Amino acid sequence: MRIHNIQDEQVLGAALMVLGLSLGGAAVAAALLATVHMAQTGPMCGPTLGHCFRCVAACALLLTAMSTAGAGASLMTSRRAPCPAS
């Protein structure tokens, strides 16, 4: 799919940034839950034995949020229309 209108690209970029921000909120909530989990089961989950799925999911959400917001920001940058050949 090719987007020809620059306004459409900016709308898509804004939507991706909103999605990235909401995923960032989910990543914060997952990180808080993982922190509580690590505090309760310190010897079983943590730096000594490796992290469980809660910790890995929090990191994966954070990376997804950052990449989605970055893709949206790159679409929102102003681009010049190509000059017609003379």
N, C-alpha and C positions, 0 to 999 in steps of 0.2 A: 504494500500500500504506500503510495507516495502522496504526501501532503503538499499541495501547491500553494495554499494560502498561509502567509506568515501568521495571521491571527489564529488560525487553527492550531498551529504549532505552539503558540503561546498559551492557548486554552489547555491543550494537552499537557504542556509543561506545568501549568498551575495545578492541574488535577494530579499529576505525579508528585508534585511537592506536597499537596495536602495528604495524599496517600502515604508519603514518606514521613510526614509529621505524625500521622496517626499510628504508623508502625513504630515510630520512635517512642510514642507513649506506651504502646504495648511492650516494647523492649525495656522501658523503665520499670513497668509493673513486673515483668518476668525477672528482671535483675533483683528487684526487692524480694520477690518470692524465693529466688535462688539464694540470696544472702541469708534469709531466715532459715532456709533448709540447711545451708552449710553451717550455720551457728548451732543448729540442733544436732546435726550428725557430723560434727567436725572430723572425727577420726575416719569416718567412712567416706566422706566426700570432701575433697579439697586438694590442696597442692601435693600432698604426700601420696595419695592413691589414684589421682585422676578425678576428673569431674564427671558428674552424671548427666543425664539428658536435660535436666532443668538448667544447668549452667550452660550447656552447649546450645540449648534453645534460646537462651537470653542473648548469647553472643551472635547467633544466627539472625535473630530479629534485629539486632543493632546493625549488623552489616547490610541486611536487606533494606532497612530504613535509610541508611546513609547512601546506598547506591540508588535507591528510588528517588530520593530527594536530589541527588546529584544529577541524575538523568533529567529530572524536571527542570532543574536550574540551567542545564545546558540547552534545553529547548527554549527557555525563556529569554536567552540572550538575544540582543538585537542583531539581526543579520541584514546585510544589504542585498537588494535584489540584483541579480546578475545584469550587467550592462548588455544591451543588445549589440550584436555584431554590426559594425558599420561598413 
